[in-house]
């Protein structure tokens, strides 16, 4: 964990939630289950940070340019980089779609397309739930 992350952990994370991280179906679970325990712990730590910080640094959550409301949760563990795609629902709920281990400087176009399809699926289902 970087020094900056340690400072955030000690001074800015609280028990009060600013928002809630939620998983949609099992898309993310498949990715999560393939990770070792240390990576899983870092993912969960990052989710807690996102839930509790009022303002989330772009080091951890960033809007993907050229998309309508798709964000990437950014996780670095050692020299490995992971991206988890998500979007906001009613500004307080973050819905996790899918994730991958980043192997190049650019985001995986196929993973972004997958995340956008999952987001569209979620929005269609929510539309039918409304009275």
C-alpha positions, 0 to 999 in steps of 0.5 A: 500500500502506498504512503498516500493510501495509508494516509487516506486509510488513517485520516479520511475513511470513516464508518459513515457511508457516503455511497454503497458498492453493489454487485450486479449478477455474477459478472464481477464475482467470476473475476474476483474469485480468480484473484489471490487473497492479497488482491481480494483484500486490496479490492475490498479495501478500495471498495470501502474507501469508495463507500466512505470518502466524500471525495474519491481521488481519481487514483481510485475512481475515474470516469472513462472518457467517451462513455455515458456514465461508465467509471473504472475503479483503479487498483494497484497491487505491487506491479499489477494493475486491475480495473473494475468497471462500474456506474452510479445509480441515483448518485449513491449506489455504485454498481459493479459490472466486470473487472480485469487485470490490465496488461497494457497502458490502454484500457481493454476496449473489449472489457469496456464494451462488455461493461457497457453491455452489462450497464445497458442490461441493468438499466433495462431491467430497472426500467421494467421494475418501475411502476 
